[in-house]
Amino acid sequence: MSTLHETLSSLMSDRDWLILRSIDEYRYLLTRQIARLHFDLAAGAKTIPRTANLTLGRLRELGLVRELDRRIGGVRAGSSGKVWQLTETANRLLSWRDGETPAQRLRAIEPGATFLEHTLAVAEVVLDLNDAAAAHDVAVSRVELEPAAWRPYLNRSGATVRLKPDLALVTTSGGYQDAWFFEVDRATEPPGRIVRKCLQYQDYRHTGHEQAQTGVFPAVVWVVPSLRRRDQLRGRLREESGIDGRLFTVITPADLGELITLGAADFNTRIRDQDGGPDAPA
């Protein structure tokens, strides 16, 4: 097997390795997302660089990546709508390069639509965060995706449960560090479920575990797809007497740059001022 790995390794460029690492980290990526990560594609650009398509085609021929049958955006999306996954060969190749045993075998299965679209949406938020950080002179560090972002803890009944953020990270701006938990909402869940997840965050904060590890409890941000959804969730969280509004922020992707530049507290103060005072939703 090592001979196969050595042969494949000799055919790989530095960028090829980075592409495999990215797909491994996010589990699934669109061609467009890979082009944003590794081929300098701008966020709003519609045409995929030819080199990106050629590179992915070559990695597919080497048996290292596979296309899912499902395309995001349908046939009209073209190559940008292709979704890529690592093969078991790539999984073993990366483990061989790291000197590790593969943690688990990758199966070539088609994920459910809801799971896939959410996974891709999380990747999109990370890409948008990186773009916003670069535009606003903010440094992003300690990025944790699922399951690395999950936090096990003992609930009030003494049972071990897991808080499952979609994303955890730290930003640095103007000499200040901010810690964040991000939830990527696709407007598919009823507001009551969002409230229950917020209450779980408060339960976890009450344990003091995160504060003992890092010194602070991260701000919790819900990234939603539309202004209508944003206003719906802000209003619902404001109505809930058991919700500590200082902990939660609801935004659209367009607000990411301002949020990570100001920090959650100053951002929410500005939103309350714009919306009409202290009783306005954060």
N, C-alpha and C positions, 0 to 999 in steps of 0.2 A: 504493500500500500504506500510506503514511503516513497517508492520509485515513482508512482503516479503523482504523488504530491510534489515531488521535486520537479517532475516534468511540467506540471501545471504552473508551479511557481516560476519556472523559467520563462513562461509566456506572459506573466503578469507585469503590468506597469504599476507604479506607485498609485496612480489614480484608480486602477482596477481594484487594488486592495482597499482603498478608501470607499469605493462604491459597495463592495461586499460588506464592509464594516457597517456602512450606513443601513443597508437593507437588513442586516442582522439585528441592528439596534432597534429599528422601527418595526420590524417584522414584514411589513409590506410598504412599498413606495410606488408612486406613480412615476412614469417617465419624466413628467414635468418637474416633480419634486427632486428627482435625481439630478436633473439638469440645473436646477437652482442650487443644489448643494455642491456640484462638482464641475459644472460647465458654465458658470457665471450667467445663467439665465435670469433676467430681471423678473420680479414677481408678476408684473402685468403682461409680460411678453407672451405671445400666442404661438410663435414658431419655435419648435424644438431644434436646437443646433444639430446639424448633420452628424457631427462627431459623437454626440450623445447617443443617437440611434445606432450608429455604427459600433460604438463601444459595447452597448447592451446586446446588440446582435452577436458580437464576437464572444461575449461572456456566455450567452445562451448556447452558442455552438460548442463551447468548451464544457458545457454541462454544468455550469455554476449558477445560473439563474434560470427561472422559468416564468413565463407569462401566465397569469390567471386567465381563465375563460371569460370572466366578467371584465367589462371595460367600464370605467367611470365616464359618464357622459355619452355612452353609446358609440355606435360606429362613427358618427360625425366628429367625435373627439379626436379621431386619428391616433397617431402614436402617443400623444400626450395623455390619452386616457388609459394606456396600458398599465397594468399593475404587476409589479415584479416581486418575486419571492426567491429566497435562496433555495438551492437544492441540497440534498443530503451530502453530495460531493463537496459543495462549498462549505457546508457546516463542518465537515471533517477537515477540510483544507485549512480553515481558519484555526481550528483547534490544534492541528499539527503545527502551524506557524507559531502559535502561542505556547507550544509544548504542553498542551493539556489534552485530557480525554474529553470527547464531546459529551456535554451534559445530557443531551437527549437526542433521539433520532428525529429528524425533520420528515414529516410525511407530506406528500404532495396532495393536499386536499384543498377543495374550494371552501373558503370561509363563508359564513353567512353574511348577507348583505349589510345588516345592521352593524355587526362587529367590524367588518372591513371598512365601512364608511366612517365609523368612529375612529378606528386606528389611523386612517389616512387624515382625518380631521385633526387629530393630535399632532401628527407630523407637520401639518400645515401651520398650526399655531407655533410650533418650535421654529419653523422657517421664518414666519412673520416676526417672531420675537427677535431672532438673530438680525433680520433686516432693520427692525426698529432700533435695536441696540446700536448697530453700526451707524445709523443716521443720527442718533442722539448722544453719541460718545458714552455709551453705557457698556460695561463689561459683563458678560454672562458666564457663569461658572457653575460647577457642581450640578449639571443637568442630569436628572434622574427620570427615566421613563418607567412605565410599568414593566416588571413588578418591583424594580429597585426603589420606586417612589412609595411603595406601600409601607405602612407603619403598623406593626402588631402591637397590641396593648391589652391590658386587663380592663374590662368594662366594670361597671359598678356592681355587677353580680359576681365578679371574679372570674368570668369566662374570657378566654383569649379570643379576641376579634381582630380584624384588620381594617384599618382605614385605607382606602384605595384611591388616592389622588391619581389623576391622569399624568401628572407631571409635577416635579419638584425642582426648584433651581434657586440660585442666588445671583443677584445683580449688584454691581457696584457703580455708583454715579456720584460725582462730586465729593468723593471721599467717604460716602456713606454706603453701607451694605444693607441690602434688603433680601429677606428670604420669602419664598413664594410657594404656595401650592396652587396648581391650576386644575380646573375642571373644564373640560371641553363639552359644551352642551350643544345638541343639534336640534333642540326644540321638539324632541320626540317623547320626552318624559313629562308627566303632569307636574305642576308646581309643587304639589304636596310631597312628591318624592325628592325634589330639590331641598325642601325644608327639612326632611328627615336626614338627608346627607349633611346639611349644615349643622343639625343638632349632634350628629356623630362627630363632626369636627370639634364642636364645643366640648363633647365628652372627652375626646382625646386631649384637648388643651388642658382640661381639668386634671389629667394625670400628671402633668408637669414633665413628662418624659422627653418631649421635644426640646423644651426649654433647658433641661438638664444637659442635653447633648450639644445644643448649639447656642444657648444663651437667650434665644428669642423664640416666639411662636410665629411661624410664617403667616403672612396675609393670604387669605383664600380668595382666589379670583375665578369667577365663572365667565368664560368666554362664550358668547352666544352669537347666533348667526344673523340676527336682525334687530333693529331698533324696537320693533313691536315686542319681541321676546325679552329684550333688555328691560323695557318698561314694565312688562308683566312680572318678571321675577323681582325687580326692585320693589315694586308695589307689594308683592306677596310677602317678601322678607320683612318689609317695614311693618306690615300688619301683624306679624307673629310676635307675641309678647315674649316668647322664650328665646328669640334670636337676638344675639348681640350684634347689632349692625356695624360696629366698629371693626369686626373681624372679616366681613364679607364685602366683596366688590363685584359688581356685574357690569361687564363691558362688551362691546363688539371688537373685532380685530383692529378696527381703525383707531382704537384708543390705546393700543399697546405701548406705543412710543411715549405718550404723555404719562401713562401709568408708571412705567419703569423709570422714567426720568424724575418724576415728583415723589414717588413712593405712594403707598396706598392711602396713608392718612391725609397727606396734602391733596392727593387726587380727589378723594371723597369730599374733603372740605370744599374744594372748588366746585364739584358737582352740586353739592347742597346749596352753595351760594347762587349758582346759576339757576337752580330749580326752585329757589324761593325760600331758603332759610333752613333751620335745623330740622324741621319735620319732613323735608323732602327726602325721597329715597336715595340711598348712596349708590 
